[in-house]
């Protein structure tokens, strides 16, 4: 993999990691609801509450990965060579739009347990 290809795929990796950790942060509350809505039930679903003590760690990791993705999408493009794929305005616009969509999705997933309690 060339240096340009790794620079292009890094924001994608950070964004996917951010979404995965946001899902892990909210699994204690979203997991049972999703499984029950799919018709999957059982006493073992209540064991998902065991993930709640790890929630702050997953929230911190979500913010870390979203911060790294923000750096790659907004700050790092200034250092790319002219003519590279990453310096193209259309590509940057798509990465930035994708970043904000995924960031809102991830923050919504983190907020679900607090909103579901009320």
N, C-alpha and C positions, 0 to 999 in steps of 0.2 A: 504494500500500500504506500503510495507516494505521500509526501508531506501535505500537498494540497488536498488529497482525498481525506486524510485524517482530520484536517482542519474543518472540512465541510461536514463530516459526520459527527464531530464532537458535540455540537449543540443538540443534535438529535439524541445522542446517548444521555446527556444530562437531562434533557426534557423527559425522556422515557423513565429515567431513574427517579425524577421528581414525582411523576405520576404514580410510579410503583410504590414509593415510600408514602405518598399521600393515601393511597389505597390501604397500605398496611396500617397507617395511623388511624384510619376510620373503620377498620375491619371489625372492631368490637361492636360497633353499632350498625353499620351497613350490612355486614355479612349475614346476620340472622334475618334481616328484613328481605334481602335479595333471595336467600335460600328458601325462605317461607313463601315468597311470591312465586318462586319456580316450582313449588309443590314438594320441596325437599324438607322433611322435618325430622325430628328426633330429639332426644334429650342431649345428644352431643353438641347441638347448636349452642347451648348455653355455655359450653366450654370456650367459645370465642371471646368471652368476657375476660379470659386470662391474658389477652393481649393488651388490656387497658394500662397496666403499669409501664409498658414499653411505648405508649403513645407519645410522650414528650420526645423520646429519642427519634422516633419516625418523623415527627413534626420538624425537629431540628435538621434531620437529613433532607427533608423536603425543601426547606429553605436553603440549605447548602447547595443542593443540586440546581434549584431554580436560580440561585445567585450565580453559580458557575455558568449556567446557560445564558443568563443575562449578560455576563461578561463576554462570552463567546459571540453573542448576537449583536451587542451594542458597542463594546469597547475594542475587542480584538479585530474587527474588520478594518480598522484604521491602519493596522500594521500589515495588511495583505498587500502583495505586489499588484500594481495595475495590470489589468488583463486577466487576473485569476478569477475563477468562478466565484469566490467569496466576495470579490470587490464589485460584482455586478449589482446594480441598484435593484433590479427585479428580484434577484435571489435574496438579497438582504430584506427587502420588503416582505417577502413570503416567510422568511425565518422569523421576522419580528411579529408578524401577524400570528403565526403559529405559536410563538412564545407566549403572547398574551392570552390566546385561547387556552393553552394548556395551563398557564399560571392561574387563570380564573377557575378552571376546572379543578386543579389541585387544591387551591385555597377553599373552594366550595366543599370538596371532600373532607378537608380538615375541619370545616365548620359544621358539618352535618351532626356530629354527636352533641354539640352545644345547642344547635337549633332544634333537634329532635326531643330534647329534654323538656322544652317549654311547651 
